[in-house]
Amino acid sequence: MSTGEWGEELYFDWEYNSQICYRQKGESGPPILMLHGFGVGSWHFHRNWEDLQHDHRVWAVDLLGQGRSWPAQPVSTSDAAGKLFFSVDTWTRQLEAFLEQVVREPAYVAGNSLGGYLAVMLAARRPDLVKGLTLLNATPFWAFRPPRASAQARSWLWRALDRAVDGSVPVPHSLKSVIERYWWDTLRSPATISAMLQLVYADKSPPDPPLISRIVEATQHPGALDAFTSIVLSPKGELSFDELLDRLACPVLLLYGKEDPWVRPLWGQRLKRRLPEAMYLELSPAGHCPHHETPAAVNRALRAWVAAQEARPQPQLALAAPSLSTTAGAGASATAAGASAAYSYGPVATLDTVATPLREPAEVVGARMGLPLHSSWDVTEADGRHITISHIEGSPRSVAEQLDYAVWMWLGRALGAVGSSGTGSARGSGSGSSGAAA
């Protein structure tokens, strides 16, 4: 077990004969589960838990195939869970199991980048496990391959590709050899990783060598190339990001670094329009990983927001457990064909007649936090940098942002992140409506 600033490593057993690595800090207070982005691990939150542990119980978990969470090697092709895809569906099932078996109670879930996408998917699928969401520059799209149950996936092109390489592991040796020969060593080199970090962080100073070493370490695992290839080739989730958002019932905090070159401000603004009750706090200067780059600012905002949620009367939910849309026999045959059983994303969360609403308006929450709309906090980080936390409406603020919005909406549709119909008007009660472009 590793200790020190990266935190003690704990493990629990999961599917595919895997060991899932996680960290846990704090003995009392509201529970928070932190989900990392692609290529890092739970250790990426070490600057957050050292502070938050004083009045919260904090968990951070490595996603399977990243950090130090790995299936036994070689990966079995006859596991009871079926073929292993390093996909958003697999990771979400992992998080469900983690909350049920390790945390053992509903938690506030905070996710960065890919972790933010998974946090939304988790809350849409299992509202009984999530008390609230904090999205830290959440990516609004993941994967290019169509969902396996979709009409597009049944086209001759995708069926032919499935026969050659379906995205599961082990990946065909010939494909791995090509990737290893031409790209793998370049992608995982310290120079490439350093350049990438400098691109996505607002602070352009050279990254700390220990940070780069931790990222490189995971790529040296015997299953790393298989995992990377599967991540690239695995299918999208059943629902688009918009459709997942429309099924959220819990309170949401949007906590976004303004200087992120990937998940640009427009994506946070768009989420705010789609989730009007969500609170939108913008951090500046901060990039794609604000929790790591500006931990004091993120901790202050997260702590205040959780306290505001805990201070209000808690709604009483009548929750129906998620059900598989297939029968046991059909699910087994679908899994054997390489497809995960599809969840029913129906209206599983309902309010009784006397409960308070699941979500309060952002203005109400902001007032309780002492951060009304259009106001800001100034936070000084440990290294002396000054960060501004601004409570904003979420509308484009300039012609440049409006043009940015138009261009990226086209790209969002191409990547399957943007829906095409529906209004999402029933979100507050947890009922689903298929998504509209905001």
Secondary structure as UniProt FT lines:
FT   HELIX           4..6
FT   STRAND          10..14
FT   TURN            15..17
FT   STRAND          18..25
FT   STRAND          31..35
FT   TURN            38..39
FT   HELIX           42..45
FT   HELIX           46..52
FT   TURN            53..55
FT   STRAND          57..61
FT   TURN            64..65
FT   TURN            67..68
FT   STRAND          69..71
FT   TURN            80..81
FT   STRAND          84..85
FT   HELIX           88..98
FT   HELIX           99..103
FT   STRAND          107..112
FT   HELIX           114..125
FT   HELIX           127..129
FT   STRAND          130..136
FT   TURN            148..149
FT   HELIX           152..154
FT   HELIX           156..164
FT   STRAND          168..169
FT   HELIX           173..179
FT   HELIX           180..184
FT   HELIX           185..187
FT   HELIX           190..200
FT   HELIX           209..219
FT   TURN            222..223
FT   HELIX           224..233
FT   HELIX           241..245
FT   TURN            246..247
FT   STRAND          252..257
FT   TURN            258..259
FT   HELIX           265..274
FT   TURN            276..277
FT   STRAND          279..284
FT   HELIX           290..293
FT   HELIX           295..311
FT   STRAND          317..319
FT   HELIX           328..336
FT   TURN            337..338
FT   STRAND          349..351
FT   TURN            353..354
FT   HELIX           362..369
FT   TURN            373..374
FT   STRAND          376..380
FT   TURN            382..383
FT   STRAND          386..391
FT   HELIX           399..414
FT   TURN            415..416
FT   TURN            425..426
FT   HELIX           427..429
//
